[in-house]
Amino acid sequence: MKTFAFWMMLLVQLLSSKAAVAQVASAEDHTGVYRLHPNLETVELVRVTPAEIKPGLVYNYYNEQLGERAWGLAKKGGGFEFAFGEGTVMPTTAFDLQLSPEMQARMLNERAPGLLKQLDNVGRSAAVQLNGKGVWELLRYPSSARVFDLATGERWEWHGNRRVAVLHVGGNLWHIVEGRYYPVTIATTLGCR
């Protein structure tokens, strides 16, 4: 129960302007891998060693293919799956936060009294969404995980533990324009709508 409360607290902190600034790693850092670390004032990025990386959890890393930093899921054996794009949604339990139950409870009580009860009533866990600046923001409604992969142009959704591709009549590739997803087709490739 306290763990769930902490995840809710993380989401509230992700909305503050201080937290948004602290979530962005230096573009010049091509080797560091970072995890989110909330405290009572901000949410910071903490550099982790390769031995500390936990497969299946979300980290910030440098994506060679894109030539920029991205968020993605750590893979067993090393490396990352996905380069999360704008609109990606992940459950808060997918982050490697490393805080004690006492600190989780304290943060929740100070920042969002009553939030845990509200989510318990609907029987769902909280989720965050990646904005166009690479900052995670609280979703104020339940949602399943969704990924837009910048490296491949593919979209994925999770239905329980099953990952499924999001398809359209022209295939499986998408692009994002002004925060909205559009199918990649011959017409869009040629600049038509």
Contacts in CASP RR format, 6 or more apart in sequence:
PFRMAT RR
TARGET T0000
AUTHOR 0000-0000-0000
METHOD contacts of the structure
MODEL  1
MKTFAFWMMLLVQLLSSKAAVAQVASAEDHTGVYRLHPNLETVELVRVTP
AEIKPGLVYNYYNEQLGERAWGLAKKGGGFEFAFGEGTVMPTTAFDLQLS
PEMQARMLNERAPGLLKQLDNVGRSAAVQLNGKGVWELLRYPSSARVFDL
ATGERWEWHGNRRVAVLHVGGNLWHIVEGRYYPVTIATTLGCR
1 116 0 8 1.000
2 101 0 8 1.000
2 104 0 8 1.000
2 105 0 8 1.000
3 101 0 8 1.000
3 104 0 8 1.000
4 116 0 8 1.000
4 119 0 8 1.000
4 120 0 8 1.000
4 125 0 8 1.000
5 104 0 8 1.000
5 105 0 8 1.000
5 108 0 8 1.000
5 115 0 8 1.000
5 116 0 8 1.000
6 97 0 8 1.000
6 99 0 8 1.000
6 101 0 8 1.000
6 103 0 8 1.000
6 104 0 8 1.000
6 105 0 8 1.000
6 107 0 8 1.000
6 108 0 8 1.000
7 91 0 8 1.000
7 92 0 8 1.000
7 93 0 8 1.000
7 125 0 8 1.000
7 126 0 8 1.000
8 92 0 8 1.000
8 108 0 8 1.000
8 112 0 8 1.000
8 115 0 8 1.000
8 116 0 8 1.000
8 119 0 8 1.000
8 126 0 8 1.000
9 38 0 8 1.000
9 104 0 8 1.000
9 107 0 8 1.000
9 108 0 8 1.000
9 111 0 8 1.000
9 112 0 8 1.000
9 115 0 8 1.000
10 36 0 8 1.000
10 38 0 8 1.000
10 43 0 8 1.000
10 92 0 8 1.000
10 95 0 8 1.000
10 97 0 8 1.000
10 128 0 8 1.000
11 92 0 8 1.000
11 126 0 8 1.000
11 128 0 8 1.000
11 138 0 8 1.000
11 139 0 8 1.000
12 111 0 8 1.000
12 112 0 8 1.000
12 115 0 8 1.000
12 138 0 8 1.000
13 19 0 8 1.000
13 38 0 8 1.000
13 42 0 8 1.000
13 43 0 8 1.000
13 107 0 8 1.000
13 111 0 8 1.000
14 20 0 8 1.000
14 23 0 8 1.000
14 43 0 8 1.000
14 128 0 8 1.000
14 135 0 8 1.000
14 136 0 8 1.000
14 137 0 8 1.000
14 138 0 8 1.000
15 137 0 8 1.000
15 138 0 8 1.000
16 42 0 8 1.000
16 43 0 8 1.000
18 41 0 8 1.000
18 42 0 8 1.000
19 38 0 8 1.000
19 42 0 8 1.000
19 43 0 8 1.000
19 135 0 8 1.000
20 133 0 8 1.000
20 135 0 8 1.000
22 42 0 8 1.000
22 43 0 8 1.000
22 44 0 8 1.000
22 45 0 8 1.000
23 36 0 8 1.000
23 43 0 8 1.000
23 44 0 8 1.000
23 45 0 8 1.000
23 134 0 8 1.000
23 135 0 8 1.000
23 136 0 8 1.000
24 45 0 8 1.000
24 133 0 8 1.000
24 134 0 8 1.000
24 135 0 8 1.000
25 32 0 8 1.000
25 34 0 8 1.000
25 45 0 8 1.000
25 60 0 8 1.000
25 69 0 8 1.000
27 68 0 8 1.000
27 69 0 8 1.000
29 62 0 8 1.000
29 69 0 8 1.000
30 62 0 8 1.000
31 62 0 8 1.000
32 47 0 8 1.000
32 61 0 8 1.000
32 62 0 8 1.000
33 47 0 8 1.000
33 48 0 8 1.000
33 50 0 8 1.000
33 53 0 8 1.000
33 59 0 8 1.000
33 60 0 8 1.000
33 61 0 8 1.000
34 45 0 8 1.000
34 46 0 8 1.000
34 47 0 8 1.000
34 48 0 8 1.000
34 59 0 8 1.000
34 60 0 8 1.000
34 61 0 8 1.000
35 45 0 8 1.000
35 46 0 8 1.000
35 48 0 8 1.000
35 57 0 8 1.000
35 59 0 8 1.000
35 60 0 8 1.000
35 95 0 8 1.000
35 96 0 8 1.000
35 97 0 8 1.000
35 98 0 8 1.000
36 43 0 8 1.000
36 44 0 8 1.000
36 45 0 8 1.000
36 46 0 8 1.000
36 58 0 8 1.000
36 95 0 8 1.000
36 96 0 8 1.000
36 97 0 8 1.000
36 136 0 8 1.000
37 43 0 8 1.000
37 44 0 8 1.000
37 45 0 8 1.000
37 46 0 8 1.000
37 97 0 8 1.000
37 98 0 8 1.000
37 99 0 8 1.000
38 44 0 8 1.000
38 97 0 8 1.000
38 99 0 8 1.000
38 107 0 8 1.000
40 106 0 8 1.000
40 107 0 8 1.000
40 110 0 8 1.000
45 60 0 8 1.000
48 59 0 8 1.000
48 96 0 8 1.000
50 78 0 8 1.000
53 59 0 8 1.000
53 74 0 8 1.000
53 78 0 8 1.000
53 96 0 8 1.000
54 74 0 8 1.000
54 96 0 8 1.000
55 74 0 8 1.000
55 75 0 8 1.000
55 76 0 8 1.000
55 77 0 8 1.000
55 78 0 8 1.000
56 73 0 8 1.000
56 74 0 8 1.000
56 75 0 8 1.000
56 76 0 8 1.000
56 94 0 8 1.000
57 73 0 8 1.000
57 74 0 8 1.000
57 94 0 8 1.000
57 95 0 8 1.000
57 96 0 8 1.000
58 71 0 8 1.000
58 72 0 8 1.000
58 73 0 8 1.000
58 74 0 8 1.000
58 84 0 8 1.000
58 90 0 8 1.000
58 94 0 8 1.000
58 95 0 8 1.000
58 96 0 8 1.000
59 71 0 8 1.000
59 72 0 8 1.000
59 74 0 8 1.000
59 80 0 8 1.000
59 96 0 8 1.000
60 69 0 8 1.000
60 70 0 8 1.000
60 71 0 8 1.000
60 72 0 8 1.000
61 69 0 8 1.000
61 70 0 8 1.000
61 71 0 8 1.000
61 72 0 8 1.000
61 79 0 8 1.000
61 80 0 8 1.000
62 68 0 8 1.000
62 69 0 8 1.000
62 70 0 8 1.000
63 69 0 8 1.000
63 70 0 8 1.000
63 80 0 8 1.000
63 83 0 8 1.000
63 150 0 8 1.000
63 151 0 8 1.000
65 83 0 8 1.000
65 151 0 8 1.000
66 83 0 8 1.000
66 150 0 8 1.000
66 151 0 8 1.000
70 80 0 8 1.000
70 82 0 8 1.000
70 83 0 8 1.000
70 84 0 8 1.000
70 85 0 8 1.000
70 150 0 8 1.000
70 151 0 8 1.000
71 83 0 8 1.000
71 84 0 8 1.000
71 85 0 8 1.000
71 88 0 8 1.000
71 130 0 8 1.000
71 134 0 8 1.000
72 80 0 8 1.000
72 81 0 8 1.000
72 82 0 8 1.000
72 83 0 8 1.000
72 84 0 8 1.000
73 80 0 8 1.000
73 81 0 8 1.000
73 82 0 8 1.000
73 94 0 8 1.000
74 80 0 8 1.000
74 81 0 8 1.000
75 81 0 8 1.000
82 88 0 8 1.000
82 147 0 8 1.000
82 149 0 8 1.000
82 151 0 8 1.000
82 156 0 8 1.000
83 149 0 8 1.000
83 150 0 8 1.000
83 151 0 8 1.000
84 90 0 8 1.000
84 130 0 8 1.000
84 147 0 8 1.000
84 148 0 8 1.000
84 149 0 8 1.000
84 150 0 8 1.000
85 130 0 8 1.000
85 132 0 8 1.000
85 134 0 8 1.000
85 147 0 8 1.000
85 148 0 8 1.000
85 149 0 8 1.000
85 150 0 8 1.000
85 176 0 8 1.000
86 130 0 8 1.000
86 131 0 8 1.000
86 132 0 8 1.000
86 134 0 8 1.000
86 148 0 8 1.000
86 176 0 8 1.000
86 179 0 8 1.000
87 129 0 8 1.000
87 130 0 8 1.000
87 131 0 8 1.000
87 132 0 8 1.000
87 146 0 8 1.000
87 148 0 8 1.000
87 176 0 8 1.000
87 179 0 8 1.000
88 129 0 8 1.000
88 130 0 8 1.000
88 146 0 8 1.000
88 147 0 8 1.000
88 148 0 8 1.000
89 127 0 8 1.000
89 128 0 8 1.000
89 129 0 8 1.000
89 130 0 8 1.000
89 139 0 8 1.000
89 143 0 8 1.000
89 144 0 8 1.000
89 145 0 8 1.000
89 146 0 8 1.000
89 147 0 8 1.000
90 127 0 8 1.000
90 128 0 8 1.000
90 130 0 8 1.000
90 136 0 8 1.000
90 145 0 8 1.000
90 147 0 8 1.000
91 125 0 8 1.000
91 126 0 8 1.000
91 127 0 8 1.000
91 145 0 8 1.000
92 125 0 8 1.000
92 126 0 8 1.000
92 127 0 8 1.000
92 128 0 8 1.000
93 125 0 8 1.000
94 145 0 8 1.000
99 107 0 8 1.000
108 115 0 8 1.000
108 116 0 8 1.000
119 125 0 8 1.000
119 126 0 8 1.000
122 142 0 8 1.000
123 142 0 8 1.000
124 142 0 8 1.000
125 142 0 8 1.000
126 138 0 8 1.000
126 139 0 8 1.000
127 139 0 8 1.000
127 142 0 8 1.000
127 143 0 8 1.000
127 144 0 8 1.000
127 145 0 8 1.000
128 136 0 8 1.000
128 137 0 8 1.000
128 138 0 8 1.000
128 139 0 8 1.000
129 136 0 8 1.000
129 137 0 8 1.000
129 138 0 8 1.000
129 139 0 8 1.000
129 143 0 8 1.000
130 136 0 8 1.000
130 137 0 8 1.000
131 137 0 8 1.000
132 179 0 8 1.000
144 157 0 8 1.000
144 158 0 8 1.000
144 159 0 8 1.000
144 160 0 8 1.000
145 157 0 8 1.000
145 158 0 8 1.000
146 155 0 8 1.000
146 156 0 8 1.000
146 157 0 8 1.000
146 158 0 8 1.000
146 166 0 8 1.000
147 155 0 8 1.000
147 156 0 8 1.000
147 157 0 8 1.000
148 154 0 8 1.000
148 155 0 8 1.000
148 174 0 8 1.000
148 176 0 8 1.000
148 181 0 8 1.000
149 155 0 8 1.000
149 156 0 8 1.000
152 173 0 8 1.000
153 173 0 8 1.000
153 174 0 8 1.000
153 175 0 8 1.000
153 184 0 8 1.000
154 165 0 8 1.000
154 166 0 8 1.000
154 172 0 8 1.000
154 173 0 8 1.000
154 174 0 8 1.000
155 165 0 8 1.000
155 166 0 8 1.000
155 172 0 8 1.000
155 174 0 8 1.000
155 181 0 8 1.000
156 163 0 8 1.000
156 164 0 8 1.000
156 165 0 8 1.000
156 166 0 8 1.000
157 163 0 8 1.000
157 164 0 8 1.000
157 166 0 8 1.000
158 164 0 8 1.000
165 172 0 8 1.000
166 172 0 8 1.000
166 174 0 8 1.000
168 174 0 8 1.000
168 183 0 8 1.000
168 185 0 8 1.000
169 183 0 8 1.000
170 183 0 8 1.000
170 185 0 8 1.000
171 183 0 8 1.000
171 184 0 8 1.000
173 183 0 8 1.000
173 184 0 8 1.000
174 181 0 8 1.000
174 182 0 8 1.000
174 183 0 8 1.000
174 184 0 8 1.000
175 181 0 8 1.000
175 182 0 8 1.000
175 184 0 8 1.000
175 188 0 8 1.000
176 182 0 8 1.000
182 188 0 8 1.000
187 193 0 8 1.000
END
